[in-house]
Amino acid sequence: MGRTLYIDVDGVICPFGPEGTTGWGSAWCHVDAGLLPVAYARELVEGLNSLARADGVRCVWLTSWEELAPQYLCPAIGLDGGTWPYLSSAGPPGGTGWWKLRAIQDDVETTGPDAVAWIDDQLDFEAEAQAWARLLGRRIRLVSPHPRRGITPAELAAVSTFLTQPMF
């Protein structure tokens, strides 16, 4: 069944108003992503590219950027995510709650991954998402980076280990 990484952009790959150096020890890279300027850590992009190449790992965009992430962000920052699918906020009519939770639940039900990693800076504030994760138990790893720094080396390492090592 494989393993799936669901990933956000803003506050995760591209922090909000980053200052100083990255958590990777390097200067922030600043580029125009076609729609707006973004900052990112080159080492993070390299790490995500490496993880995406791992056997059995499927990467999925779960971001308000939707189709714009593969279309504009990926070429701008060198992320090999141009072919990753994206989940849409346009779910079934009448839905309630956080659109990202509904979207990931639908995708997990449809694709049936053995393990799920979800990286979104909003997760620490979404009680319903945390409750759903508790139901999945060891099958899921939630990571909620600080939105002004994005994913740290330790967070990416934990996700990479979770998605590439045997679960049991």
N, C-alpha and C positions, 0 to 999 in steps of 0.2 A: 504493500500500500504506500510505502514511502513516508517521507517526513516533509512538513511544509513550514516555511517561514513566511509570516504575514508581516509586512513592514510599512510604516508610515514615513512621510518625508519631513514635514515641518516639525522641528523640535527633536528629530531623531537623526536623520541623515544631514539635514540642514538646520542647525540651531537658530533660535531667535536671538539676534543681537549678540553674537559671541564676542568675548573680549579676551585679550591676552593670547596665550597659545592654546592649542588643542590639548585634549587629554592624552594625546599621542606624543606630545612634546614638540610639535611642529607648529609653524605659523598656519593660520587659517587661509585656505584658498578662497578667493572671491571671483565669481564668474556671473555672467548674465545667462540665465537659463531660458532665454527666449521670451519670458513673460515678466520676470523680475530677477533682481540680483539675489544670489544665494551664497552662503558660506558653507564650507565643508572641510573635512579632514581627508587628505589624500590617502592616508593609511587606512581609514575606514573604508573608503571605496575599494582599495586593494583587498581588504579583508572580506568584504561582501562579495567581490568577484570570485575570490577563492572559495568561499562557502557555497556560492551558487553552482560551482563546477563539481562539488562533491556528489558522489554517486547517491542516488535516491533522494536528493534534496530538491524540492520544488519551491520556488520563490514567487510570492504573490504581492502585488501592490495593494495596500489597504490604506488609502490616503484620499484626502479631498482633492488632490491633484488628478486622481483617476487616470484617464488616458494621457494626460499631459506629462505624467512622470516618465513613461517610456519615450514619449515623443520629444520632449524638450529637456528634461532634467538629465536623463542618461547620457545623451551626447555631450552635454555641457560639462559634466563632471567626470566622464570616462567610466561610468558604471555600465556593466554589461547586462542591464536589465531591460533592454528595449523589447525583448520578446516575452517578458514576464506578463502573465495576465494581471488584470486589475479588477477589483471588486467595485461595484457601483453603488452609489447612494440611492439609486432609483429602484428600490425594492418593491415588494408587493404593496398595493395601496392600503392605507389604514394602519400601517405598522406604528408601533410606539417604541420609545426608548432610543438608544444610541444606534444610529444607522450602521456603524462599523460592527457592533456586536451582532446585529441581525445578519449582516453580510457574511461575517466569518462563520457564524453558526450554520447558515445555509451551505456555505462552501465545504465546511468540515463534514456535514451530513452527506453531501453529494460525492465528495472525493474520498472520504474515509481514511485520512492519513493515520499512521501509527503514532506519530508525535507531531505536536504543533508548538511552534515558537511564535509569539506575537509581541512585536516591539512597537509601542506607541507611547508618547509622552503623556497622554491623557489617562492611561490605565490606572494610575494610583488614585484617580478621582472617580472612577466608574465602578460603583459597588456591584451592579448587576453583572458586569464583565468578570469581576473577581469571584462572584458566587458561581458563575458558569465554569470558571477555571477550576474551582474547588471540586466541582462535579467530575471534571475530567481527570483530576488527580495528577499522577506522574506522567500522563500523556501530554501535558502542556507546561510551557514555561512562559510566564509573562515578564516583560522587561519594560519599565517605564523610566526612560532616561530623563534627566533634568533638561527642560526645554532650551536652556541657554548654553548647554554644552553638547547635547546630542549623545550618541552612543559612545561609551568609553571602551578602552581596550579590554577591560575586565568583563564588561557586559557582552561584548561581541565574542570573547573567548568562551564565556559560559554558554551562549547560544550555540556557537559552533560545536562545542563538545556535546551538548544536548542533542543536536541534530545529526551528529555523525558517529556517536558511540552507541553500542548496544544498550537498550533500555533495561533489560532484565538479566 
